[in-house]
Amino acid sequence: MTLTSETFWNDRAQSYTARPIIDVPAYEAGLDVIIPHLRPEHHVVELGAGSGATAARLSRHVTHMLATDSAAQMVRIARTNATANMDVAQHSAKTLAQEGVRTDVVLALNLLHLLPDLDGDLGHIAEILPRGGLFISKTPYSGGGLNLWAPLLWVMRKIGQAPFVKFHRLDALKSAITRAGFEVVETTIQSGAPSRAIIVARKI
Ligand SMILES: C[S@@+](CC[C@H](N)C(=O)[O-])C[C@H]1O[C@@H](n2cnc3c(N)ncnc32)[C@H](O)[C@@H]1O
């Protein structure tokens, strides 16, 4: 039994976006890592933006924010959170690249572990950035402490209740980003179960 990502996230869009942030200090600390890399002249694309709430928060630091998500129901909800300099559209990294979208910064927050074709999608992210453009990701990873989600999600996936999820090791995550044509310029670890890595990478 295979559950597609779109079906999973469309079905859960309402409940996922309605639930409060579990660890507000960690969320805010994450924004404090990201914001210093944003410039007022930047055009930013967020992939897998979910409710669009983070895109809306960050939009005040840049010229334009395009919040995207592959799930139509997430896009519908994100539109209700859009700010004056923010657009929302249904996209994946692949469709953005196919449409010739270009941007200064790409954000992928809590997304990379959900991508079945990580190398392919990182390649598409590199396509939409100029040399020197920034790719900023926050990703739960394996090996950074106890991760009870990993076995639970494995079982749920086997019975068709969860989409693809892979907790990469941190070095594997960084290698994949490097392979796609980036240099990693900053890594911040947020300890937890699972731990998350905020990786800032520059296209070379
Ligand atoms: C765990 S949620 C994270 C949402 C938001 N970034 C956050 O940090 O709260 C993952 C989101 O990525 C979207 N998503 C999953 N696979 C995707 C893909 N291949 N391309 C774009 N979005 C995707 C889902 O629809 C969902 O909204």
The ligand as an SDF file (V2000), in Angstrom:
LIG
                    3D

 27 29  0  0  0  0  0  0  0  0999 V2000
    6.5690   18.7400    7.5940 C   0  0  0  0  0  0  0  0  0  0  0  0
    5.6880   19.8780    6.5930 S   0  0  0  0  0  0  0  0  0  0  0  0
    6.6500   21.3400    6.8510 C   0  0  0  0  0  0  0  0  0  0  0  0
    5.8660   22.5910    6.6040 C   0  0  0  0  0  0  0  0  0  0  0  0
    6.6560   23.8740    6.9570 C   0  0  0  0  0  0  0  0  0  0  0  0
    7.8200   24.0390    6.1120 N   0  0  0  0  0  0  0  0  0  0  0  0
    7.0470   23.8340    8.4100 C   0  0  0  0  0  0  0  0  0  0  0  0
    8.2460   23.8260    8.7110 O   0  0  0  0  0  0  0  0  0  0  0  0
    6.1240   23.8010    9.2540 O   0  0  0  0  0  0  0  0  0  0  0  0
    6.1860   19.4110    4.9750 C   0  0  0  0  0  0  0  0  0  0  0  0
    5.4790   20.1830    3.8620 C   0  0  0  0  0  0  0  0  0  0  0  0
    6.1500   19.8720    2.6490 O   0  0  0  0  0  0  0  0  0  0  0  0
    5.1890   19.6080    1.6400 C   0  0  0  0  0  0  0  0  0  0  0  0
    5.8400   18.6930    0.6940 N   0  0  0  0  0  0  0  0  0  0  0  0
    6.0500   17.3620    0.8120 C   0  0  0  0  0  0  0  0  0  0  0  0
    6.7330   16.8940   -0.2380 N   0  0  0  0  0  0  0  0  0  0  0  0
    6.9640   17.9630   -1.0390 C   0  0  0  0  0  0  0  0  0  0  0  0
    7.6310   18.1350   -2.2860 C   0  0  0  0  0  0  0  0  0  0  0  0
    8.2110   17.1090   -2.9280 N   0  0  0  0  0  0  0  0  0  0  0  0
    7.6960   19.3690   -2.8230 N   0  0  0  0  0  0  0  0  0  0  0  0
    7.1140   20.4230   -2.1910 C   0  0  0  0  0  0  0  0  0  0  0  0
    6.4590   20.3340   -1.0180 N   0  0  0  0  0  0  0  0  0  0  0  0
    6.3960   19.1140   -0.4550 C   0  0  0  0  0  0  0  0  0  0  0  0
    3.9970   19.0480    2.3580 C   0  0  0  0  0  0  0  0  0  0  0  0
    2.8240   19.2110    1.6260 O   0  0  0  0  0  0  0  0  0  0  0  0
    4.0390   19.8380    3.6720 C   0  0  0  0  0  0  0  0  0  0  0  0
    3.2770   21.0180    3.5640 O   0  0  0  0  0  0  0  0  0  0  0  0
  1  2  1  0
  2  3  1  0
  2 10  1  0
  3  4  1  0
  4  5  1  0
  5  6  1  0
  5  7  1  0
  7  8  2  0
  7  9  1  0
 10 11  1  0
 11 12  1  0
 11 26  1  0
 12 13  1  0
 13 14  1  0
 13 24  1  0
 14 15  1  0
 14 23  1  0
 15 16  2  0
 16 17  1  0
 17 18  1  0
 17 23  2  0
 18 19  1  0
 18 20  2  0
 20 21  1  0
 21 22  2  0
 22 23  1  0
 24 25  1  0
 24 26  1  0
 26 27  1  0
M  CHG  2   2   1   9  -1
M  END
$$$$
